Amino acid sequence: MSISTIDQLIGEGHLQKIPGPSDHKWAFLDLAREHLAGADVLLQNAPGPALSLSFSAVRSALLGVLAHHHIALTETSWERTDQDNDEAIIAATTELVGADRFPELDELRKANADREYGPTPITPRTDAPRWVAVAGTIVAAGEELIA
């Protein structure tokens, strides 16, 4: 029997199991909605920050889904890069709910990594509307999974 991705991420210190029901899922979902609303407001005049907020909205929604399943980032995860944490969050969420639940999630993760680390930076003015819309779809899917 092979070890699950989640068990591997727990063993590596990226994730931890949390006991019992958690109200953190609602806090993460509220934060995701706030970031998404901010991204919508900024879209026309500040597409770069709109992109950042849309990626933060997705991250928060996925953390809410993980909290719903009694999983959280570890304290030591804050010592890692956002990219490392995003990969752990996405891998765990995908294992829990299936990749088909968030079809554009991997593409969004790659776009965010390119935005932050290159080699093919995305152009905020032209790319922001699409990624904000994708983030909205992912946040809505997270809401459905938690409800």
N, C-alpha and C positions, 0 to 999 in steps of 0.2 A: 504494500500500500504506500502510495507516495504522500508526501507531506503537502498540505494545502498551502496556497499562497499566503493566506492569512496567518496560518501557524508559522510559516517561515518568517514573515514580517514581524510577528510577535517575538520569535526567537532571536531575530537580529536587533530587537530593541526599537523598531519603528512604531509598532502598535502595541496596545495592551487591552486586555479584556477588562470591562468595568462591571461591577456587580449591580444586579437589579435594574429596574426601569430608570431611565434618565430623562429629566426634563431638559437637558442640554440640547436635545434634538430640536426643540422648539426655538431655543435661543439661536442656534446655528441657522435655522430656517428663517427666522426674523432678520438676522444679519444678512443672509443671502438676498432677501427681498429688498432690504435697504440699499445694498450695494447695486442691485439691478436697477432700482429706481434712480439712484444717483447716476448710473451709467446712461440711462435713457435721457436724463436732463442734460448731461454733458456731451452727448453724442454730436450735436451740431457744432458747438464752439470749441470743444476740447476733446477730440477723439482719442488722443493718447491716454489721458486719465480715464476716459470711458472704457477703453480696453482693459486697463488695470482693474477697474471696478467690476467689470463683467467677469474677469478671471477670478477675482476674489469672491464674487457671488457664487460661482460654480464650486469653488473650494469649500465655502461655507455650507452649501447645500449637501455636498458629498459627506462632509463631516457630520451633518445632521443625520444622514442615512446610516453612517457607521454608528453613531450614538444610539440610533434606534435599534441597532443589532448588538448593542453593548460592547462596542469597540471604540477606542480613542487613540489619538497620537500619544506617545509617551512624553514625559518631561524632557528627556534627552533629544526628542525630535527637534526642539527649537535650536539645537546646535547644528542641525543639518541645513542644507540649502532648501529654498522653496521647491526647487525642481525635484530633489530627492523626496521631500515630503509629498509633493503632488503625485509622483509616481507610486508611492506607497498607498496613498489615499485612493487613487484610481484603480490600482491592482486589487485592493481589498473590496472596493465597491463593485467592481466588475465581477469578482468571484461571488459576491453575495447575491447580486440581482441579475447578472448576465450582461454581456456586452451589448446585446440588442436593446436593452433598456435606455442606453445613452449612446446612440449610434455615432455621434460626431465627437464624442468625448476624447478619443485618442488624437484626432485631428486638432481639436482645440488645445490639448496639452502640448502638441508639437508647435502650434502657432505661438503659444505663450512662451515656450522655451526659446523659440527663434526670436521672439520680441525681446527677451531678456539676455540671451546668450549668443545670438547669431546662429548660423552663418547667413541665413536668408531672412533679414528682418522684415516684418510685416509693415505695411504702410497704414498708419492709423486712419488717415482721412478716407481711404478707400476700403479698408478692411474692417473698420470698427462697426459699421451697421450690421454686417453679417455676424460677427462674433458676439455682439450684444444680443442679437436675435437668438443665436444658438444657446447662449447662456440662459436666456429666458426659457427656452425649451427644456434645458437640463434642470433648472430650478423647479419648473412646474412638474417634471417627472419625479424629482426628489420629494416634492410636496405630496404627490400621489402615493409614493412608497411609504411615507411616514404616517399619512392620515389613517 
